[in-house]
Amino acid sequence: MPSVNIKYSSGNSFLIKLLIQLPKFIGNIKKENKALKKILSKDKIDLIISDNRYGIYSKNIPSIFISHQIFPKLPKGLRLFEKFIYKLQRKYINRFDKCLIPDYKGSINLSGDLSHKHSLNDKFIFIGPLSEFKFESNVVKNKLFEILVILSGSEPQRTIFENILLKQIKESGIKSLIISGKPKKIMK
């Protein structure tokens, strides 16, 4: 499938840089859908499951979208754009038959306002967190750390987020392990 190479920046230019790339992002959705139609013309497919790819849907085959980012969240100075981005995003999500949200439905959840800001219709289904980790009670008894953080993502946003977490964890005094996605860098 084609992918778009979104460039991120730090500071106040973050949204401006994303808005400038919006046509490229929308164009990629069309390319994804065209590539999918080519696959569907050759192979018999019964169900489509799209993990945050807005162009991977079909009008003729049940199509499911998976995302926890249902309500976009922007920095304070840029929140006036949230409604526009929400409407654009919803336009694409509505092309799917269902939207699965990998989170808990209630007030105790993982994604906060990203999927719980407003009520959702029956098209949106909370399916609980998706994880390859299995809980074992004996591990909790012998725990070395109270918090495990696994960081990934595009720069510079990943490093900005890492610095915020480091500061908060140091101030809290909670024994933590951060896996930062930088294989040769070890922090203490």
PyRosetta script that sets phi, psi and omega in degrees:
from pyrosetta import init, pose_from_sequence

init()
pose = pose_from_sequence("MPSVNIKYSSGNSFLIKLLIQLPKFIGNIKKENKALKKILSKDKIDLIISDNRYGIYSKNIPSIFISHQIFPKLPKGLRLFEKFIYKLQRKYINRFDKCLIPDYKGSINLSGDLSHKHSLNDKFIFIGPLSEFKFESNVVKNKLFEILVILSGSEPQRTIFENILLKQIKESGIKSLIISGKPKKIMK")
pose.set_psi(1, 142.4)
pose.set_omega(1, 176.8)
pose.set_phi(2, -66.9)
pose.set_psi(2, 150.2)
pose.set_omega(2, 176.2)
pose.set_phi(3, -133.2)
pose.set_psi(3, 155.2)
pose.set_omega(3, -179.6)
pose.set_phi(4, -102.7)
pose.set_psi(4, 138.4)
pose.set_omega(4, -180.0)
pose.set_phi(5, -96.7)
pose.set_psi(5, 88.9)
pose.set_omega(5, -179.6)
pose.set_phi(6, -75.5)
pose.set_psi(6, 133.9)
pose.set_omega(6, 177.3)
pose.set_phi(7, -103.0)
pose.set_psi(7, 128.5)
pose.set_omega(7, 179.6)
pose.set_phi(8, -104.4)
pose.set_psi(8, 158.1)
pose.set_omega(8, 175.2)
pose.set_phi(9, -139.0)
pose.set_psi(9, 173.3)
pose.set_omega(9, 178.7)
pose.set_phi(10, -105.3)
pose.set_psi(10, 167.9)
pose.set_omega(10, 174.2)
pose.set_phi(11, 72.2)
pose.set_psi(11, -155.5)
pose.set_omega(11, -173.4)
pose.set_phi(12, -69.2)
pose.set_psi(12, -18.2)
pose.set_omega(12, -177.5)
pose.set_phi(13, -84.0)
pose.set_psi(13, -0.2)
pose.set_omega(13, -176.1)
pose.set_phi(14, -55.9)
pose.set_psi(14, -55.4)
pose.set_omega(14, -177.3)
pose.set_phi(15, -69.0)
pose.set_psi(15, -39.4)
pose.set_omega(15, 179.6)
pose.set_phi(16, -58.2)
pose.set_psi(16, -44.3)
pose.set_omega(16, 179.5)
pose.set_phi(17, -63.3)
pose.set_psi(17, -39.3)
pose.set_omega(17, 178.2)
pose.set_phi(18, -68.6)
pose.set_psi(18, -42.0)
pose.set_omega(18, -179.9)
pose.set_phi(19, -62.9)
pose.set_psi(19, -38.2)
pose.set_omega(19, 178.3)
pose.set_phi(20, -63.2)
pose.set_psi(20, -32.1)
pose.set_omega(20, -178.3)
pose.set_phi(21, -87.9)
pose.set_psi(21, -2.9)
pose.set_omega(21, -178.0)
pose.set_phi(22, -54.6)
pose.set_psi(22, -45.2)
pose.set_omega(22, 177.5)
pose.set_phi(23, -59.6)
pose.set_psi(23, -36.6)
pose.set_omega(23, 178.3)
pose.set_phi(24, -65.8)
pose.set_psi(24, -39.5)
pose.set_omega(24, 179.2)
pose.set_phi(25, -65.3)
pose.set_psi(25, -46.2)
pose.set_omega(25, 179.2)
pose.set_phi(26, -65.6)
pose.set_psi(26, -40.2)
pose.set_omega(26, 176.2)
pose.set_phi(27, -60.3)
pose.set_psi(27, -37.4)
pose.set_omega(27, 179.1)
pose.set_phi(28, -67.5)
pose.set_psi(28, -34.5)
pose.set_omega(28, 176.9)
pose.set_phi(29, -60.4)
pose.set_psi(29, -42.5)
pose.set_omega(29, 178.2)
pose.set_phi(30, -64.9)
pose.set_psi(30, -39.9)
pose.set_omega(30, 178.4)
pose.set_phi(31, -64.7)
pose.set_psi(31, -41.3)
pose.set_omega(31, 177.6)
pose.set_phi(32, -58.7)
pose.set_psi(32, -46.3)
pose.set_omega(32, -176.9)
pose.set_phi(33, -65.8)
pose.set_psi(33, -38.7)
pose.set_omega(33, 177.9)
pose.set_phi(34, -64.2)
pose.set_psi(34, -42.7)
pose.set_omega(34, 178.6)
pose.set_phi(35, -64.5)
pose.set_psi(35, -39.4)
pose.set_omega(35, 178.0)
pose.set_phi(36, -64.3)
pose.set_psi(36, -42.9)
pose.set_omega(36, 179.0)
pose.set_phi(37, -59.4)
pose.set_psi(37, -36.6)
pose.set_omega(37, 177.9)
pose.set_phi(38, -64.1)
pose.set_psi(38, -43.3)
pose.set_omega(38, 177.8)
pose.set_phi(39, -63.7)
pose.set_psi(39, -44.4)
pose.set_omega(39, -177.7)
pose.set_phi(40, -66.0)
pose.set_psi(40, -26.5)
pose.set_omega(40, 178.7)
pose.set_phi(41, -72.7)
pose.set_psi(41, -20.7)
pose.set_omega(41, -177.9)
pose.set_phi(42, -101.4)
pose.set_psi(42, -37.4)
pose.set_omega(42, -172.1)
pose.set_phi(43, -116.8)
pose.set_psi(43, 149.5)
pose.set_omega(43, 175.9)
pose.set_phi(44, -87.2)
pose.set_psi(44, 114.6)
pose.set_omega(44, -178.8)
pose.set_phi(45, -117.0)
pose.set_psi(45, 133.5)
pose.set_omega(45, -178.4)
pose.set_phi(46, -96.9)
pose.set_psi(46, -26.7)
pose.set_omega(46, -174.0)
pose.set_phi(47, -152.5)
pose.set_psi(47, 141.5)
pose.set_omega(47, 176.8)
pose.set_phi(48, -117.0)
pose.set_psi(48, 129.1)
pose.set_omega(48, 174.3)
pose.set_phi(49, -121.2)
pose.set_psi(49, 119.7)
pose.set_omega(49, -176.5)
pose.set_phi(50, -111.5)
pose.set_psi(50, 121.2)
pose.set_omega(50, 178.6)
pose.set_phi(51, -92.8)
pose.set_psi(51, 87.8)
pose.set_omega(51, 177.5)
pose.set_phi(52, 63.4)
pose.set_psi(52, 24.7)
pose.set_omega(52, 174.8)
pose.set_phi(53, -110.6)
pose.set_psi(53, 107.4)
pose.set_omega(53, -171.7)
pose.set_phi(54, -69.6)
pose.set_psi(54, -17.7)
pose.set_omega(54, -178.5)
pose.set_phi(55, -95.3)
pose.set_psi(55, -2.4)
pose.set_omega(55, -176.5)
pose.set_phi(56, -94.9)
pose.set_psi(56, 76.1)
pose.set_omega(56, 178.5)
pose.set_phi(57, -149.1)
pose.set_psi(57, 162.0)
pose.set_omega(57, 176.0)
pose.set_phi(58, -140.7)
pose.set_psi(58, 144.5)
pose.set_omega(58, 175.9)
pose.set_phi(59, -73.9)
pose.set_psi(59, -20.3)
pose.set_omega(59, -173.5)
pose.set_phi(60, -100.8)
pose.set_psi(60, -10.6)
pose.set_omega(60, -176.7)
pose.set_phi(61, -129.8)
pose.set_psi(61, 136.1)
pose.set_omega(61, 176.8)
pose.set_phi(62, -52.3)
pose.set_psi(62, 128.1)
pose.set_omega(62, -176.0)
pose.set_phi(63, -126.3)
pose.set_psi(63, 129.7)
pose.set_omega(63, -177.4)
pose.set_phi(64, -119.7)
pose.set_psi(64, 133.8)
pose.set_omega(64, 178.4)
pose.set_phi(65, -105.6)
pose.set_psi(65, 137.7)
pose.set_omega(65, 177.0)
pose.set_phi(66, -117.9)
pose.set_psi(66, 124.6)
pose.set_omega(66, 177.3)
pose.set_phi(67, -167.4)
pose.set_psi(67, 150.3)
pose.set_omega(67, 170.9)
pose.set_phi(68, -106.0)
pose.set_psi(68, -1.3)
pose.set_omega(68, -178.1)
pose.set_phi(69, -99.4)
pose.set_psi(69, 76.1)
pose.set_omega(69, -176.3)
pose.set_phi(70, -91.9)
pose.set_psi(70, -35.8)
pose.set_omega(70, 179.0)
pose.set_phi(71, -116.4)
pose.set_psi(71, 107.2)
pose.set_omega(71, -177.6)
pose.set_phi(72, -60.1)
pose.set_psi(72, 145.4)
pose.set_omega(72, -179.6)
pose.set_phi(73, -126.0)
pose.set_psi(73, 122.8)
pose.set_omega(73, -178.7)
pose.set_phi(74, -117.1)
pose.set_psi(74, 161.8)
pose.set_omega(74, 176.7)
pose.set_phi(75, -60.0)
pose.set_psi(75, 157.6)
pose.set_omega(75, -174.8)
pose.set_phi(76, -48.2)
pose.set_psi(76, -47.7)
pose.set_omega(76, -176.5)
pose.set_phi(77, -69.7)
pose.set_psi(77, -11.3)
pose.set_omega(77, -175.7)
pose.set_phi(78, -117.4)
pose.set_psi(78, 8.0)
pose.set_omega(78, -175.2)
pose.set_phi(79, -62.9)
pose.set_psi(79, -19.4)
pose.set_omega(79, 179.0)
pose.set_phi(80, -64.2)
pose.set_psi(80, -17.8)
pose.set_omega(80, 178.5)
pose.set_phi(81, -88.5)
pose.set_psi(81, -9.9)
pose.set_omega(81, -175.7)
pose.set_phi(82, -59.2)
pose.set_psi(82, -43.0)
pose.set_omega(82, -177.6)
pose.set_phi(83, -63.1)
pose.set_psi(83, -42.7)
pose.set_omega(83, 178.4)
pose.set_phi(84, -61.6)
pose.set_psi(84, -48.2)
pose.set_omega(84, -178.8)
pose.set_phi(85, -65.3)
pose.set_psi(85, -39.2)
pose.set_omega(85, 178.1)
pose.set_phi(86, -60.4)
pose.set_psi(86, -46.6)
pose.set_omega(86, -178.9)
pose.set_phi(87, -64.4)
pose.set_psi(87, -40.8)
pose.set_omega(87, 178.1)
pose.set_phi(88, -64.1)
pose.set_psi(88, -46.2)
pose.set_omega(88, 179.9)
pose.set_phi(89, -62.9)
pose.set_psi(89, -43.9)
pose.set_omega(89, -179.1)
pose.set_phi(90, -63.6)
pose.set_psi(90, -35.0)
pose.set_omega(90, 176.7)
pose.set_phi(91, -56.1)
pose.set_psi(91, -43.4)
pose.set_omega(91, -179.2)
pose.set_phi(92, -76.2)
pose.set_psi(92, -39.5)
pose.set_omega(92, 178.9)
pose.set_phi(93, -64.2)
pose.set_psi(93, -35.4)
pose.set_omega(93, -179.0)
pose.set_phi(94, -65.3)
pose.set_psi(94, -12.7)
pose.set_omega(94, 176.0)
pose.set_phi(95, -74.6)
pose.set_psi(95, -14.5)
pose.set_omega(95, 179.7)
pose.set_phi(96, -93.5)
pose.set_psi(96, 156.6)
pose.set_omega(96, 178.7)
pose.set_phi(97, -75.3)
pose.set_psi(97, -37.1)
pose.set_omega(97, -179.7)
pose.set_phi(98, -142.5)
pose.set_psi(98, 156.8)
pose.set_omega(98, 172.9)
pose.set_phi(99, -126.8)
pose.set_psi(99, 116.1)
pose.set_omega(99, 178.4)
pose.set_phi(100, -93.5)
pose.set_psi(100, 131.3)
pose.set_omega(100, -178.7)
pose.set_phi(101, -111.4)
pose.set_psi(101, 114.3)
pose.set_omega(101, -178.0)
pose.set_phi(102, -78.8)
pose.set_psi(102, 74.3)
pose.set_omega(102, -178.0)
pose.set_phi(103, -162.4)
pose.set_psi(103, 170.7)
pose.set_omega(103, 173.9)
pose.set_phi(104, -80.1)
pose.set_psi(104, 150.3)
pose.set_omega(104, -176.3)
pose.set_phi(105, -76.9)
pose.set_psi(105, -37.6)
pose.set_omega(105, -169.7)
pose.set_phi(106, -80.3)
pose.set_psi(106, -163.1)
pose.set_omega(106, -176.7)
pose.set_phi(107, -71.0)
pose.set_psi(107, -23.3)
pose.set_omega(107, 174.1)
pose.set_phi(108, -93.1)
pose.set_psi(108, 106.1)
pose.set_omega(108, -173.6)
pose.set_phi(109, -150.0)
pose.set_psi(109, 178.1)
pose.set_omega(109, -177.1)
pose.set_phi(110, -103.3)
pose.set_psi(110, -29.2)
pose.set_omega(110, -171.5)
pose.set_phi(111, -100.3)
pose.set_psi(111, -3.9)
pose.set_omega(111, 176.6)
pose.set_phi(112, 54.3)
pose.set_psi(112, -134.8)
pose.set_omega(112, -177.1)
pose.set_phi(113, -63.0)
pose.set_psi(113, -20.4)
pose.set_omega(113, -178.9)
pose.set_phi(114, -59.7)
pose.set_psi(114, -29.2)
pose.set_omega(114, 177.0)
pose.set_phi(115, -133.9)
pose.set_psi(115, 4.0)
pose.set_omega(115, -176.9)
pose.set_phi(116, -126.2)
pose.set_psi(116, 7.8)
pose.set_omega(116, -174.7)
pose.set_phi(117, -63.0)
pose.set_psi(117, -39.9)
pose.set_omega(117, 179.4)
pose.set_phi(118, -132.8)
pose.set_psi(118, 166.0)
pose.set_omega(118, 177.1)
pose.set_phi(119, -71.7)
pose.set_psi(119, 155.3)
pose.set_omega(119, -176.6)
pose.set_phi(120, -123.8)
pose.set_psi(120, 152.6)
pose.set_omega(120, 178.9)
pose.set_phi(121, -81.5)
pose.set_psi(121, -176.1)
pose.set_omega(121, -175.0)
pose.set_phi(122, -68.0)
pose.set_psi(122, -13.5)
pose.set_omega(122, 177.5)
pose.set_phi(123, -66.6)
pose.set_psi(123, -25.8)
pose.set_omega(123, -176.6)
pose.set_phi(124, -99.0)
pose.set_psi(124, 124.4)
pose.set_omega(124, -176.5)
pose.set_phi(125, -126.4)
pose.set_psi(125, 123.3)
pose.set_omega(125, 175.2)
pose.set_phi(126, -80.5)
pose.set_psi(126, 123.5)
pose.set_omega(126, -175.2)
pose.set_phi(127, -111.8)
pose.set_psi(127, 5.4)
pose.set_omega(127, -176.5)
pose.set_phi(128, 83.1)
pose.set_psi(128, 162.2)
pose.set_omega(128, -178.5)
pose.set_phi(129, -62.6)
pose.set_psi(129, 146.6)
pose.set_omega(129, 175.1)
pose.set_phi(130, -104.0)
pose.set_psi(130, 125.1)
pose.set_omega(130, -178.0)
pose.set_phi(131, -154.5)
pose.set_psi(131, 148.4)
pose.set_omega(131, 173.5)
pose.set_phi(132, -88.9)
pose.set_psi(132, -7.4)
pose.set_omega(132, -180.0)
pose.set_phi(133, -79.0)
pose.set_psi(133, 141.3)
pose.set_omega(133, 176.4)
pose.set_phi(134, -116.2)
pose.set_psi(134, 136.0)
pose.set_omega(134, -179.7)
pose.set_phi(135, -79.8)
pose.set_psi(135, 128.4)
pose.set_omega(135, 174.2)
pose.set_phi(136, -127.1)
pose.set_psi(136, 124.3)
pose.set_omega(136, -172.6)
pose.set_phi(137, -61.9)
pose.set_psi(137, -31.5)
pose.set_omega(137, -179.2)
pose.set_phi(138, -69.6)
pose.set_psi(138, -23.5)
pose.set_omega(138, 177.8)
pose.set_phi(139, -68.2)
pose.set_psi(139, -38.7)
pose.set_omega(139, -178.8)
pose.set_phi(140, -64.3)
pose.set_psi(140, -37.9)
pose.set_omega(140, -179.4)
pose.set_phi(141, -62.1)
pose.set_psi(141, -35.9)
pose.set_omega(141, -175.7)
pose.set_phi(142, -106.2)
pose.set_psi(142, 27.8)
pose.set_omega(142, -172.4)
pose.set_phi(143, -67.1)
pose.set_psi(143, 139.9)
pose.set_omega(143, 175.9)
pose.set_phi(144, -91.3)
pose.set_psi(144, -27.9)
pose.set_omega(144, -175.8)
pose.set_phi(145, -130.5)
pose.set_psi(145, 149.5)
pose.set_omega(145, 176.2)
pose.set_phi(146, -90.0)
pose.set_psi(146, -25.4)
pose.set_omega(146, -178.9)
pose.set_phi(147, -133.6)
pose.set_psi(147, 135.6)
pose.set_omega(147, 171.3)
pose.set_phi(148, -117.6)
pose.set_psi(148, 126.4)
pose.set_omega(148, 178.0)
pose.set_phi(149, -119.5)
pose.set_psi(149, 126.6)
pose.set_omega(149, 175.5)
pose.set_phi(150, -114.9)
pose.set_psi(150, 112.9)
pose.set_omega(150, -175.6)
pose.set_phi(151, -102.6)
pose.set_psi(151, 139.4)
pose.set_omega(151, 170.6)
pose.set_phi(152, -154.1)
pose.set_psi(152, 175.0)
pose.set_omega(152, 177.6)
pose.set_phi(153, 131.6)
pose.set_psi(153, 178.1)
pose.set_omega(153, -177.4)
pose.set_phi(154, -82.2)
pose.set_psi(154, 145.1)
pose.set_omega(154, 175.6)
pose.set_phi(155, -82.8)
pose.set_psi(155, 151.3)
pose.set_omega(155, 2.5)
pose.set_phi(156, -88.3)
pose.set_psi(156, 0.3)
pose.set_omega(156, -175.7)
pose.set_phi(157, -61.6)
pose.set_psi(157, -35.2)
pose.set_omega(157, 179.9)
pose.set_phi(158, -62.1)
pose.set_psi(158, -44.7)
pose.set_omega(158, -179.5)
pose.set_phi(159, -69.5)
pose.set_psi(159, -37.7)
pose.set_omega(159, 176.8)
pose.set_phi(160, -59.8)
pose.set_psi(160, -47.1)
pose.set_omega(160, 179.2)
pose.set_phi(161, -63.7)
pose.set_psi(161, -41.3)
pose.set_omega(161, 178.8)
pose.set_phi(162, -59.3)
pose.set_psi(162, -44.4)
pose.set_omega(162, -179.8)
pose.set_phi(163, -63.7)
pose.set_psi(163, -38.2)
pose.set_omega(163, 176.7)
pose.set_phi(164, -63.8)
pose.set_psi(164, -46.4)
pose.set_omega(164, 179.3)
pose.set_phi(165, -61.8)
pose.set_psi(165, -45.0)
pose.set_omega(165, -180.0)
pose.set_phi(166, -56.9)
pose.set_psi(166, -45.3)
pose.set_omega(166, 179.9)
pose.set_phi(167, -62.0)
pose.set_psi(167, -47.0)
pose.set_omega(167, -178.3)
pose.set_phi(168, -65.5)
pose.set_psi(168, -39.6)
pose.set_omega(168, -179.8)
pose.set_phi(169, -68.4)
pose.set_psi(169, -41.6)
pose.set_omega(169, 177.9)
pose.set_phi(170, -62.1)
pose.set_psi(170, -42.6)
pose.set_omega(170, 179.6)
pose.set_phi(171, -66.8)
pose.set_psi(171, -31.3)
pose.set_omega(171, -176.8)
pose.set_phi(172, -78.2)
pose.set_psi(172, -27.2)
pose.set_omega(172, -177.2)
pose.set_phi(173, 76.2)
pose.set_psi(173, 7.2)
pose.set_omega(173, -179.5)
pose.set_phi(174, -78.0)
pose.set_psi(174, 132.8)
pose.set_omega(174, -179.5)
pose.set_phi(175, -71.7)
pose.set_psi(175, 118.6)
pose.set_omega(175, -170.5)
pose.set_phi(176, -134.3)
pose.set_psi(176, 156.1)
pose.set_omega(176, 173.7)
pose.set_phi(177, -125.0)
pose.set_psi(177, 126.7)
pose.set_omega(177, 178.4)
pose.set_phi(178, -115.6)
pose.set_psi(178, 123.1)
pose.set_omega(178, 172.3)
pose.set_phi(179, -103.0)
pose.set_psi(179, 110.5)
pose.set_omega(179, -166.2)
pose.set_phi(180, -97.0)
pose.set_psi(180, -0.1)
pose.set_omega(180, -179.4)
pose.set_phi(181, 75.9)
pose.set_psi(181, 15.4)
pose.set_omega(181, 175.7)
pose.set_phi(182, -120.0)
pose.set_psi(182, 93.7)
pose.set_omega(182, -169.6)
pose.set_phi(183, -55.1)
pose.set_psi(183, -32.6)
pose.set_omega(183, -174.9)
pose.set_phi(184, -96.9)
pose.set_psi(184, 0.8)
pose.set_omega(184, -176.6)
pose.set_phi(185, -105.4)
pose.set_psi(185, 122.7)
pose.set_omega(185, 177.2)
pose.set_phi(186, -116.7)
pose.set_psi(186, 127.8)
pose.set_omega(186, -179.1)
pose.set_phi(187, -114.2)
pose.set_psi(187, 151.0)
pose.set_omega(187, 175.8)
pose.set_phi(188, -128.4)
pose.dump_pdb("model.pdb")
